[in-house]
Amino acid sequence: MNAILYTIINNTFQLIQMLVMIRVLLSWIPHDPYSQFIYAIYRITDIVLQPIRDFLPLSNSRIDFSPIIAFFLIDFFKKIILTII
């Protein structure tokens, strides 16, 4: 049972990290922001990225550091949760 729960939690955190990476890559290429697929990625990743953007005082910066911080936080929380199991 613990192995199944471990796998589910690990895969969920990895999926979130992959979606954040896809969003970063989408910011570098032209795309249709009204596409349902891209809109879904933006909605899912905004749950993670928006609180970080609200917390950071770098709103005037040209570089968005929230995905980098999100990667570290997602990995940090994943390790904590997986060690508890």
C-alpha positions in Angstrom: 0.0 0.0 0.0 2.8 2.4 0.8 4.5 1.8 -2.5 1.4 2.6 -4.4 0.8 5.8 -2.4 4.5 6.7 -2.8 4.2 6.3 -6.6 1.0 8.3 -6.9 2.4 11.2 -4.8 5.7 11.1 -6.7 4.1 11.1 -10.1 1.7 13.9 -9.1 4.6 16.2 -8.1 6.5 15.3 -11.2 3.5 16.1 -13.4 3.2 19.5 -11.8 6.9 20.2 -12.4 6.5 19.1 -16.1 3.5 21.4 -16.5 5.5 24.3 -15.1 8.4 23.5 -17.5 5.9 23.4 -20.4 4.6 26.8 -19.4 8.2 28.2 -19.3 8.9 26.8 -22.8 5.6 28.2 -24.0 6.7 31.7 -22.9 9.6 31.4 -25.3 7.6 30.5 -28.4 4.6 32.1 -30.1 1.4 30.2 -29.3 -2.4 30.6 -29.2 -3.3 31.5 -25.6 -6.9 30.7 -26.4 -6.2 27.0 -27.1 -7.9 24.8 -24.7 -4.7 22.8 -24.0 -2.6 25.9 -23.3 -5.4 27.5 -21.3 -5.6 24.3 -19.1 -1.8 24.4 -18.6 -2.0 28.1 -17.5 -4.9 27.4 -15.1 -3.1 24.5 -13.5 0.2 26.2 -13.2 -1.3 29.4 -11.9 -2.3 27.6 -8.8 1.4 27.1 -8.0 2.9 30.2 -9.6 0.5 33.0 -8.6 1.2 32.8 -4.8 4.9 32.9 -5.5 4.5 36.0 -7.7 2.3 37.7 -5.1 5.0 37.0 -2.4 8.0 38.1 -4.5 8.7 41.9 -4.7 10.1 41.5 -8.2 7.0 42.4 -10.2 8.9 45.1 -12.2 11.6 42.6 -13.2 11.8 41.5 -16.8 12.6 37.9 -15.7 10.0 35.8 -14.0 11.7 33.9 -11.2 8.5 32.2 -10.0 9.0 29.0 -12.0 12.5 28.5 -10.6 11.3 29.0 -7.0 8.3 26.7 -7.8 10.6 23.9 -8.9 12.5 24.1 -5.6 9.4 24.3 -3.5 7.6 21.4 -5.3 10.7 19.3 -4.9 11.1 20.3 -1.2 7.4 19.4 -0.4 7.7 16.2 -2.4 10.7 15.1 -0.4 9.0 16.0 2.9 5.8 14.2 2.1 7.6 11.1 0.7 9.8 10.8 3.8 6.7 10.9 6.1 5.1 8.0 4.2 
